[in-house]
């Protein structure tokens, strides 16, 4: 799954299992049956650790992480004093792999909290941008690229979750300045 929110990954996996069972089998497939299928599959963890030095697009700025403090005393919570510790994170929601709700680009678009969980159970289509980026690091996936993908793989199903594979995570450690490149996204929106 290509999502930043881990709560959606099992749901999408379950969707894939139920879809594979066929339309008539959905009502007969139990969650226990679906779990058995999911548990037998190879898992791909797409999460990354974030820190104040994680390379990010300069337009967002770096994340900050500090000890969370009592709002009355402004003293940081500690295990020794309070029995627990916790961190205050300040970061942009679009770091790394994520779901882009319509509100990201449309002032009247739906925000993430308004998208029903059932609407996050979708067939997954992964559009691979890596061959284009290998030839041109500033390539932006285009409608023409999508048409070529569909010619080879078939039409993207209506209502599918389209994930774009860029492999940009490889630049985090090997070439953080490339990861921070600007203008971003590379190329232009098409």
ChimeraX attribute file (.defattr): number of C-alpha atoms within 10 A of each C-alpha:
attribute: neighborCount
match mode: 1-to-1
recipient: residues
	/A:1	19
	/A:2	23
	/A:3	18
	/A:4	18
	/A:5	11
	/A:6	14
	/A:7	10
	/A:8	17
	/A:9	17
	/A:10	14
	/A:11	17
	/A:12	21
	/A:13	21
	/A:14	20
	/A:15	19
	/A:16	17
	/A:17	20
	/A:18	22
	/A:19	15
	/A:20	11
	/A:21	14
	/A:22	10
	/A:23	9
	/A:24	10
	/A:25	12
	/A:26	14
	/A:27	8
	/A:28	10
	/A:29	14
	/A:30	12
	/A:31	12
	/A:32	9
	/A:33	14
	/A:34	17
	/A:35	15
	/A:36	12
	/A:37	14
	/A:38	16
	/A:39	10
	/A:40	8
	/A:41	9
	/A:42	7
	/A:43	10
	/A:44	8
	/A:45	11
	/A:46	13
	/A:47	13
	/A:48	12
	/A:49	6
	/A:50	16
	/A:51	13
	/A:52	15
	/A:53	10
	/A:54	15
	/A:55	22
	/A:56	23
	/A:57	19
	/A:58	14
	/A:59	11
	/A:60	13
	/A:61	13
	/A:62	19
	/A:63	17
	/A:64	14
	/A:65	14
	/A:66	12
	/A:67	14
	/A:68	16
	/A:69	16
	/A:70	10
	/A:71	8
	/A:72	6
	/A:73	7
	/A:74	9
	/A:75	11
	/A:76	16
	/A:77	17
	/A:78	14
	/A:79	9
	/A:80	8
	/A:81	9
	/A:82	9
	/A:83	8
	/A:84	9
	/A:85	14
	/A:86	13
	/A:87	13
	/A:88	11
	/A:89	14
	/A:90	12
	/A:91	16
	/A:92	12
	/A:93	12
	/A:94	13
	/A:95	16
	/A:96	17
	/A:97	20
	/A:98	14
	/A:99	19
	/A:100	13
	/A:101	15
	/A:102	14
	/A:103	12
	/A:104	14
	/A:105	10
	/A:106	10
	/A:107	9
	/A:108	9
	/A:109	12
	/A:110	14
	/A:111	14
	/A:112	14
	/A:113	8
	/A:114	9
	/A:115	12
	/A:116	9
	/A:117	12
	/A:118	9
	/A:119	9
	/A:120	17
	/A:121	20
	/A:122	20
	/A:123	17
	/A:124	19
	/A:125	15
	/A:126	14
	/A:127	17
	/A:128	17
	/A:129	18
	/A:130	17
	/A:131	11
	/A:132	15
	/A:133	17
	/A:134	11
	/A:135	9
	/A:136	12
	/A:137	14
	/A:138	17
	/A:139	18
	/A:140	18
	/A:141	21
	/A:142	14
	/A:143	11
	/A:144	10
	/A:145	15
	/A:146	16
	/A:147	14
	/A:148	12
	/A:149	15
	/A:150	13
	/A:151	10
	/A:152	9
	/A:153	9
	/A:154	10
	/A:155	11
	/A:156	18
	/A:157	12
	/A:158	8
	/A:159	12
	/A:160	14
	/A:161	19
	/A:162	16
	/A:163	17
	/A:164	15
	/A:165	13
	/A:166	16
	/A:167	11
	/A:168	15
	/A:169	16
	/A:170	11
	/A:171	14
	/A:172	16
	/A:173	11
	/A:174	10
	/A:175	13
	/A:176	18
	/A:177	15
	/A:178	15
	/A:179	19
	/A:180	19
	/A:181	16
	/A:182	14
	/A:183	12
	/A:184	15
	/A:185	13
	/A:186	15
	/A:187	15
	/A:188	12
	/A:189	11
	/A:190	8
